[in-house]
Amino acid sequence: MPSLIIYYDSSLKNKIQKMDLIKIDDIFIKIIIKTLKAKEEKCQILWIDSIINASKYKVYCELKFRKSEERNKFKKEECLNQIGNVIQKKINVNVRLRAFAINEESLTALDLTIIN
């Protein structure tokens, strides 16, 4: 059931359209399978063209999943970090990432900025 929703600013639309999203999604699925012990057929990935005006982060990722013991804080952080690194390498933008389990009381947050 892991669902990764990637909201990207409209200013990135041309760059996103030139990318091979199927290959990138495959990388994300492998990361989610490895770090969160998910089943491949349960993974969902969505790319959504958005308007992100009030933030220096032009890509926002939201990862939702069912809670389990294997999906602890460290595994969630590892998963977000790996996904964020892929996005930064492909698009070269700041990335804001959030992960949380359904019915969980808190979320895991990570902000990755480009170092010039």
C-alpha positions as CSV (number, residue, x, y, z in Angstrom):
1,M,0.0,0.0,0.0
2,P,2.9,2.4,0.0
3,S,1.8,5.5,-1.9
4,L,4.4,8.0,-3.0
5,I,3.0,11.2,-4.3
6,I,5.4,13.6,-5.9
7,Y,4.2,17.2,-6.3
8,Y,6.4,19.2,-8.6
9,D,6.2,22.9,-9.4
10,S,4.9,23.8,-12.9
11,S,8.2,25.5,-13.7
12,L,9.7,22.0,-13.8
13,K,7.2,20.5,-16.2
14,N,9.5,20.5,-19.3
15,K,12.3,18.9,-17.3
16,I,10.0,16.3,-15.9
17,Q,8.5,15.5,-19.3
18,K,12.0,14.8,-20.7
19,M,12.8,12.3,-17.9
20,D,12.1,8.6,-18.2
21,L,9.6,8.4,-15.3
22,I,9.2,4.7,-15.7
23,K,12.9,4.1,-14.9
24,I,12.8,6.6,-12.0
25,D,9.6,5.0,-10.6
26,D,11.4,1.6,-10.8
27,I,14.2,3.0,-8.7
28,F,11.7,4.4,-6.1
29,I,9.9,1.1,-6.0
30,K,13.2,-0.7,-5.3
31,I,13.9,1.8,-2.5
32,I,10.5,1.3,-0.9
33,I,10.7,-2.5,-1.2
34,K,14.2,-2.5,0.4
35,T,13.7,0.0,3.2
36,L,10.0,-0.5,4.1
37,K,9.7,-4.2,3.2
38,A,6.9,-3.5,0.8
39,K,5.5,-5.7,-1.9
40,E,6.1,-4.5,-5.4
41,E,2.5,-4.9,-6.5
42,K,1.3,-2.7,-3.6
43,C,3.5,0.3,-4.5
44,Q,1.8,3.3,-6.0
45,I,3.7,6.4,-7.4
46,L,2.0,9.5,-8.7
47,W,3.6,12.6,-10.3
48,I,1.4,15.7,-9.9
49,D,2.0,19.0,-11.7
50,S,1.4,21.7,-9.0
51,I,1.9,25.4,-8.3
52,I,4.3,25.8,-5.4
53,N,4.6,29.5,-4.8
54,A,5.5,30.0,-1.2
55,S,8.5,27.7,-0.8
56,K,12.1,27.3,-1.9
57,Y,11.3,23.6,-2.2
58,K,10.0,23.0,-5.7
59,V,9.3,19.3,-5.2
60,Y,7.2,17.9,-2.3
61,C,7.0,14.2,-1.7
62,E,4.5,12.5,0.5
63,L,4.9,8.8,1.3
64,K,2.0,7.0,3.0
65,F,1.9,3.4,4.1
66,R,0.5,1.0,6.6
67,K,2.3,0.8,9.9
68,S,4.5,-2.2,10.8
69,E,7.4,-2.9,13.1
70,E,9.9,-2.9,10.2
71,R,8.9,0.6,9.2
72,N,10.5,2.4,12.1
73,K,11.8,6.0,12.2
74,F,15.2,5.0,10.9
75,K,13.8,3.0,7.9
76,K,11.4,5.9,7.0
77,E,14.3,8.4,7.1
78,E,16.5,6.1,5.0
79,C,13.7,5.7,2.5
80,L,13.0,9.5,2.3
81,N,16.7,10.3,2.0
82,Q,17.2,7.8,-0.9
83,I,14.1,9.1,-2.7
84,G,15.2,12.7,-2.2
85,N,18.7,12.0,-3.4
86,V,17.4,10.5,-6.7
87,I,15.1,13.5,-7.3
88,Q,17.9,16.0,-6.5
89,K,20.3,14.2,-8.9
90,K,17.7,14.1,-11.7
91,I,16.1,17.5,-11.3
92,N,18.6,19.6,-9.2
93,V,16.1,21.2,-6.9
94,N,15.3,21.5,-3.2
95,V,13.1,18.6,-2.1
96,R,10.7,18.5,0.9
97,L,9.7,15.0,1.9
98,R,7.3,13.6,4.4
99,A,6.4,10.1,5.4
100,F,3.8,8.7,7.7
101,A,1.8,5.6,8.4
102,I,-1.9,5.5,8.2
103,N,-3.2,6.1,11.8
104,E,0.2,7.1,13.1
105,E,0.4,9.9,15.5
106,S,3.5,11.6,14.0
107,L,5.3,11.9,10.7
108,T,8.9,11.7,9.5
109,A,10.1,14.9,7.8
110,L,13.2,15.6,5.7
111,D,14.2,18.7,3.7
112,L,17.0,18.4,1.2
113,T,18.6,21.6,-0.2
114,I,21.0,22.0,-3.0
115,I,24.5,22.8,-1.9
116,N,26.2,25.3,-4.2
